[in-house]
């Protein structure tokens, strides 16, 4: 459950503010009460100024907190079962492997975005906003990489809308979707991670890279702790780096390092 609270000179409909303590303390009061356990993102825009007209820092400020809860009775009432398959329960497999409960359209009710491994997409159902716990039919799916599961919601572009970040194992990519404020997303960016080394530390990667060269008969790394020795030794048993990874390392050297040092060799 996430709500984004924007505070700027142009967009402050979701919160009221008041100065006190000689204008040294500002108190924010939400336009509606927070939900128990709700995650709240508070963004203070760079264009806000103090009572003496002094500005905030150029980047503004961002805070995140979770609303505290009291123990409940743990009693639940069954409402409904939703299928996010196209055409209903008999449609193509989606396999939900993650979800986000957050207010995507600023109506004060929690919507639901399911993260789907097999269909490789995010599917949103909006709360009916009548206090009955109902949801509308799923909106048009937004594509992400296959086998996506780990996900996080945030306001990446500081526009007051909830965005989403989704990482995929099979797809070897991280997808960022930008919220439009109505339950839909714009495709922001896909970061391709294919060919990148996985399951090793940077030190292990450096050692594995050194051992890729036939001219190298041994590597002598330093270590301060026994755990570092074990980590270094384990690098010898790691899989060889792919040709793509070796090319990328060489590209970094040629573009960023060679002009600075190669003339000294």
N, C-alpha and C positions, 0 to 999 in steps of 0.2 A: 504494500500500500504506500503510495508516494504522492505527495502534493508539492508542487513547486510554487513558492511565494516570491513574486517579483516586487522589488521596491525601487522605483525610479521616478523621475519627474514626469514621465509620460504614462507609466503603467503601474498603478498601485490599487487596482480594484479589489484585490484579494486580501488586503490587509490595511488596518488603520494604525497610525503611529501618533505618539505623543511624547513631547519633551518634558523632562523634569530634572531635579537636582542641578539647578542653574544651567540648564541646557547641556548638561554633560551626560545625561542618560536618555536614551530613546527606548520606548516600549512599543512593541509591535503587537497588535491584537488582530487575530484572523477574522475575516468577515463571517465565517462560520466556525463552529467548534471543531477541533481536531478529533479524529477517530482514535479509539484505543489501539495502540501499536502502530499508528501511522508514521511513516517516514516522511519528514518534512525537509525540503530543500529551501533555504532562504538565500536569495541572491540580492545583494545590494549593488546597484548600478554605480558606475564610475561618475555619472553626472549628478549624483546627489551632493549637496553642500551642507555644511553645518550652519548654525544660527549666525555665526560671524562671517559666513560666506566662504569659509575655507573648504576646499574640495576633499573628497576621499582620494585614496591612491588611484592611479590611472586604471588599474585592473579591477577596481571595485572589491567586493568581498563575497564569499560564499560559505554558508554554514549548512550542516546536515545534522539532524537529531531525530530520535525516535520517541514518540509519545509514550509515557509510562502507562502501565495497565495494573489493575487490581485483579486478584484471583477471581475467576468466574465459577459458575456452577457446572460448567462443562455439559450442559444440556443443549441439544441441537434439534432443529426441526427440518425434516427433509422437504426440499422445495421442488427440485427439478433435476433432470439429467440433460446435459447438452452434448451434442456431437458436432465436432468441427470438421467432419469430413464433407467434401463437396457432394451435395445431393442427399446428405443424411447418413445414418449409421451404416448403410450398405455401400457407401462411396469408397473411393480409393483411400488406402492407408495413409495416415498422417503421422502417427505415433508422437503424442505430446510428451516432451521430455524437459519441460520447464514452462514457467508462466510468470506473468507480471500482473499484479492487482494494483491498479493505479487509476486516478481520474484523468482520462485522456481528453475529455472535452469540456472541462471546467463547469460541470453541472452539480458538483458536490457529491457525486456517487462514484463508487469504485467500479471501473471497467476491467475487463480481463483480456490479456494478450497471451495466447498460447504459443510456445516455441516448439516447432515440430521437426523431428529428425528426418523422417522418411520423405516427406513432401518438400522439405527444405524451405520453410517459410514461417512467417508470423501471421496468426489469424486473430482478429480482434472481435469481441462481442461487447457491445455497449450496454451499460446498466439502463434499465427502463426508467430510472430516476423517479419512481413513484413510491419508494419506501417499501416495496413488497419483495425485493430481492430478485426480480426478474431480469432477463437479458434478451436483447434483440438477436436476430439471426446474424451470423458471422459476416463481417465485411470481406471485401476482396482480399485474398492473401497477398502479403508482401514478401517477395523472394529473398532468402538468405542462403548461406552455404549449407550443404547437406550435413546431416548428423550434428546440427547445432544443439547445444544444451546450455552450458554456462552462460548466464546473461546478467545484465545489470541495467537499471534505468537511471537516467541522469538528464540534466539540461546542459548539453554540450555546447550549444551556441548562445546560451544566456538570453533566450527569447521568451522564457516563461512557459514553454511547452515541454512535456516530458518526451525525451528521446530514448532510444534503446540501443544497447550494445550486445552483440550475440557472437559467441565464438564456436567454431566447428572443428571437430576432430577429423572426420573424413574429408571435409571440404578444405581443411587446412587454411582457414581464413577467419578474419574477424570482420563482421559487418556492423556498420553504424547506421541506424535509421533515424531520421529527423522527424519528430512529431509535428503535425499540422494543427493540432488543437481540436480536431473533430473525430479522432479515432483512427485516422489514416496517417501514413508516413510518406515522406520523400526519401529516396535512397541517397544517403549521405556519402558513404565511402565503404569500400571493401578493401581490406588490407590482406594481401596474399602472403601466406606464410609457407607455401610449398617450397621445398628445397632447403628450408632453414633447419638447423640441427635441433633435435628435441631430446630431452632427458639428460642433458649434461650442463654443467656449470661453464662459465666463461673460461675459467682456468683449464678445465678439461677440454674444452673446444680448442684452446690454443695448443695444448699438448697433442691432441689428436691431429691437428693441422700440421704440426712439426713432423709427426711420425708418418705423414703421408708421403714424404720425400724419401726416395731410395737412398740418397746420399747420407741421410741421417741414420746413424747406427744406434744412438741412444740420446735421451733427453735428461737433463739434470735440473729439475725444478727445485725451488726453495720452498720451505714450509716452516711455520712457527708452532703448529699444533699437530698432534697425532692424527686428528681428523682430516687435516689438510694433506698429510702424507697418504692416508688411505684413499682420499679423493683423487690425488695425482696418480697413484698406482692404478686405480680403476680405469683411468683414461686409456690405458693400453688395450683394454678389453672391449672398448666401445666400437661400434661399427664404423667402417671407413666413411669419410665424408663423401657426399655425392659430388659428381663432376660439376653440377650446377652450383653447389655451395663453394667449391674451390674457385670457380670462375668469379663468383661474387666477391670473395675475399680479394682476389687479384685485382678486380675492378676498383675496390676501395683503395687498395695500395696505389694503383696507377693514378687515380684521380686526386687523392687527398694526402698521400704520404710521399710518394716518389719525388714530386717537385721540391720537397723540403729537405730530403736527406740523401737522395741517390747520388748527387754530385760529390758527396764526401767519400764514396766507396771506391 
